[in-house]
Amino acid sequence: MGLGNVVAFFCYWVSLMRGLVLFICTLTAVIGSDVHASAIGAPEKTGRIGYGITAGLVSVEDPNGKSERVSDLFPFNLVYTDQWLGGFRYWAELFYQETTFDASTSDVGQDASRLGLRLSVQKRLRIPQPWEIWGGIGLYAGREEFTVRHTVDADGFLSQAFPDRSETILGVQFDLVSEWTLNRRWDIATKALYSLPFGDGIEELSISVLFLYKLNEL
């Protein structure tokens, strides 16, 4: 993915997030005091930004055949989360991933990369634990590129080559987040995620470790 495409994609999603924030603020203003009353007793937390490292199990829904399922580390995940309405919050995550799928006589090998944004609405689960647990559902969108697409024969030589492809993929995701307070500035969290594309994209099952900084400490 070229630098120009990365910048254009990032700018597009920044403008989308600004529109979403404006919508949330407008909705909150319309609901007014009733929302405030319903929010009494909800966790009083400000917005937080964070960074995470993900270990994932991924596969590709390839139009020319199946792919193997591979595990990989994805070290680029930037997070923003804040309280929303009542016991709900929103979780926005910018991510970038690269991985390689090996070819076989039946599996399509390829180099895959994607840059995307996840957005989910999470509800705090009332489970008696010394930490917070949030369950969520949401959508994601990403620009996904697949290059060096091919299969090999039984001797490991090239059998068939396929054109590179690049698509904007939408998908649904389910997540479960557990959080602990480290100190007055930092929280630590783990996140389990399952995401499924609506088209020929990347399916992911992963676990992340994240460090979240409280913005009211800036």
N, C-alpha and C positions, 0 to 999 in steps of 0.2 A: 504494500500500500504506500503510494507516494506521499511525500510531506504535504503537498497541496491538498490531496484528498483528506488526509487526517485533519488538517486545519479547517477545511470546509465542513467536514462532518462535525467537528467539535463546536464550531460556531453555530451550526444548525441546531444542535441539541442545547446549547446555552440559551438560544432564543426560545426554544420549546419550554425549557425549565422556567424561564422568566414568565411566560404565559401561564404556566401551571401555578406558579406562586401567586400571580395576580388573581387567578381564579379562586385559589384557596382563601386569600385575604378578603375578596369580595363576598364569598360564601360565609365566612366567619362574621363579617360585619352585618350581613343580612340576618343571620340567626341571632346575633347579639347576646343579650343577657341570659337567654335560655341555655345557650351553649356553655356560657361561663358557669352557670349553676350546675349543669350536668357534669362539668369537668372537675367539680370539687371532689377531692379524694383521689383523683388521678395523679400519677407521679409528676411532681413539679420539676421538670428538667428543661433546660434550654437546648438550643440547637448544638449539634456536635459535628465535627469533621473527623475523618479518620483515614487510616491506611491499612490494607490487609494483604495477606498472602494466602493463596488458594491452592489446595491440592485437589485435582479433579480427575474424574473418569469421563472421557468424552468419546463420541462417535459421530459420524457424518451420515446424514440421509442423502446419499449421492444418487443423482439421476441415472448413472451408468452402472450401478451395482452397490452392494453393501460395502462397508468399511470395517476394519477391526476396531475394537474398543481399546483405547490406550489411556494410561494414566500419565499425568504431567503436573508440573508446578507452574502457577501463573502468578508472578510477583507484582503485577500492576493492577491495583484496585483502590480507587478513591471513593470515599463515602461521605454523604451528608444526610443527617437524620434529625428530625425534630417532632415534637408533639403536634397533633393535629386536632381532632375533635373527640371529646370524651376520653375514652381509654384507648384511642387509636393514635398511631403516628405514621409518618411516611418515611421511606428509606430510599434514597437515590444513590446509585452507584455507577461510576464510570469505570469501564474495564477494558483491558487489552490482553489478548491471548495469542500465542503462537504454539503450534504443535505439528508433529509429523506422523502420518499414518503409513505404516509399511504396506507394501503391495504383496499379493499372493496370486495364485491362479484364480481365486474367487473374490478377493478383496481389492478394492481400488485404492492404491497408494497415492498420497498427495501431501503437499505442504499446505497447512491451513493457518490463516490468521484472521482475527476479527477485532474490531473496535466498536464498542457499544455502550448503551445506557440501560440500566435496570431501574424500574420504579415499582415499588410495592407498598401496599397499605398493610400495616401490621397491628395486631391486637395483643395486648398483654394478657397472658394466660394466668388465671388465678390458681396457680399450683404452689402449695406450701414448700418453698425452697429458699435457701439463703441468697439466691440470686434471681434476677429477672429473666423470664422466658417470654418471648414474643413469637407468635405465629403469623405468617403473612402470605398474601397472594398478590401477584402483579403481572406486569408485562415487561418485555424488553425488546429493544431494537438494536440492530448492529449491522455494520458493513462487513461482510464476510468474503474472503478471497481464498480460492483454491487453485494451486499451481502444481505443475509436474504430476498431473493426474495420469495414472497408468496401471496396468496389470502386468504380471510376469508369468512365465511358463514354469513347468515343474523343475527346470534347471536353474531358475533364477534370472533368466534373460527376459528382456522386454518382449511382452506379448502384444499389448495394444496400448496406444497413447490416446489421451483425450484432451480436448482444448481446455485451457484455463477458464475458470468462470469466476464471476464476482457478482454478488447479489446483496441487496438490503433485505435482511431477514427479520421478521417479527415472531415473537413467541410468548408463551405463558410460563410463569415460574411460581414455585412454592418454596417458602423458606421458613426456617426455624432458628431464632437467634437467642442465645443465652449471654447474659452480661453480668460482670462483677465490677465493683468499684475498687480501683487501685489506690487513689487518693483524691483530693478535692479537684484536681485538674484532669485526671485520666481514668478512663474505664477500659476494660479489656472484654472482648466478646468473641464467641465462636458462632459461626453461621453454617447451617446445613442447607443446601440448595439443590433443587431439581428443576431443570428448565427444559422445555420441549419446543422446538421450532414449528411454525405453521407451514413451512415449506422445506426445501432441500437444504437444511442448515445443520448446525451442530447441536447435538443433544448432550446435556451435561448433568452429572451427579457429583457434587463437590462438598468439601468442608473448608472453611476459611477461619483464620485467626486474625482479629482486627484490634487496633488500638484507636480509641476514640477520645478526642480532646474537647473539653467543654468550652464553648465559645465565650461564656461569661467570664472566663479567666484570662481572656486576651487583654 
